[in-house]
Amino acid sequence: MACSGPRRMPMSFDVDLFVIGAGSGGVRAARFSAGFGARVAVAESRYLGGTCVNVGCVPKKFLVYGAHFSEDFEQASSFGWTVGKPQFDWNTLIANKNREIHRLNEVYRGLLLNSGVALHEGHARLLDKHTVEINGQRISAANILVATGSWPQVPDIPGKEFATTSNEAFFLKELPRRVLVVGGGYIAVEFASIFHGLGAQTSLLYRGDLFLRGFDHGVRQHLNEEFKKKGVDLQFKADIASIAKQADGSLQATLEDGRVLDTDCVFYATGRRPMLDNLGLENVDVALDAKGFVKVDQEYRSSEPSILALGDVIGKVQLTPVALAEGMAVARRLFRPEEYRPVDYHLIPTAVFSLPNIGTVGLTEEQAQAAGHKLKIFESRFRPMKLSLGDYHEKTMMKLIVDADSDKVLGCHMVGPDAGEIIQGIAVALRAGATKRVFDDTIGIHPTSAEEFVTLRTPRPD
């Protein structure tokens, strides 16, 4: 089908699309819209690249790499290496991380400007359904896209001002000696791994029975066992009632059960709220849901059709690649409709960069059962080859959820080194509708952990 060119907007507007927020989704929508011939402007009040680049996935992955070296140094002796006592310097890691993040900020700036997007650095507010104000300037737009992301949320308890969130953790002046990580989601388990691996005495407090609610139960239980082996202090059914600062600068956390814990840092990962502060929503008819996220239809239109929203601010699937896909969908629908296709939210692969890593795609065992599938479960736990030369007890877990009637693989889950790297390829197979027979007929790469997925032969007994 031949391209019909961009959909032209009325020239009575200054721009065809004004994007508020230069994170992953906003930048993707802006760049491609401009590439399709639209007049586009973007406003950003904090940092180019949004949460992911600045205080999310990217710096977190650097810290995870850093934390894993403690195990690498220990394991090196099994392979004949003699090394001195390793010493870790927090400031070196943070300085190098900051330098790379600054480089990425400039990359994002270049992507926008080279695409012909007008970049406004400042806080934008909605004046009406077609007008924004930024730095004292009013700009009219045929369409306005809200892509302002989300913000860490700390419970309203006495002493909450002493809490640290992911916004501040990447800029701490020094590595805390003792850390309480509060929360049970993926950010909590990732930072528990980071602090523990870098040498802090780390406790993870979660008010529920077991962390990572919504993940496959076998995965959750396996990570629980591995954390205990590594010496992470896990305290479930525990929550903080108040935080107090001591004379020496340390903190004292009083739990709801009355216990008092001394620490140097209370790191909260207890959810994120939509970042809509001072956005001017009172001036427009944009409906929010019960949690404060922007309500949108399948094409990301709010209740005010000229105002769209995507990414974390709509509270759907809060992952960077999903925001990128949503940004692409918005750009195509508005300015290249013949190429538009909706985002498919099924079979989204996910990684949790805990130590060990988690990778997952498709249904959990519990979800598959609830959907009425008759199941065959294939599961394996083994010590990775890299650890076989020493007295190391970490185990990798792999699991396939298979529909017994159709033989279709419904879900795939892994806990172990490089799980995210491995599951990305598996996600392609599931997307293509692979059956267990396809897995069985695929020749493995030996010796690797990944080959276990194509050599699983015996279903787990019921």
ABEGO torsion letter per residue (X at the ends): XBBAEBBBBBAABABABBBBEABAAAAAAAAAAAAAGBBBBBBBABBBGEAAAAABAAAAAAAAAAAAAAAAAAAAAAAGBBBBBBBBBAAAAAAAAAAAAAAAAAAAAAAAAAAGBBBBBEBBBBABAABBBBGGBBBBBABBBBBAEBBBBBBBBBGAAABBBAAAAAABABBBABBBBBEABAAAAAAAAAAAAAGBBBBBBBABABBGBGBBAAAAAAAAAAAAAAGBBBBBGBBBABBBBBAAGBBBBBBAAGBBBBBABBBBBAEBBBBABGAGAAABBBBBBAAGBBBBBAAGBBABAABBBBEAAAGBBBBAAAAAAAAAAAAAAAABAAABBBBBABGBBBBBABOBBBBBBEBBAAAAAAAGBBBBBBBBBBBBAAAAABBBABBBBBBBBBBAAAGBBABBBBBEBGAAAAAAAAAAAAAAGBBAAAAAABBBBOBBAAAAAAABABBBBX
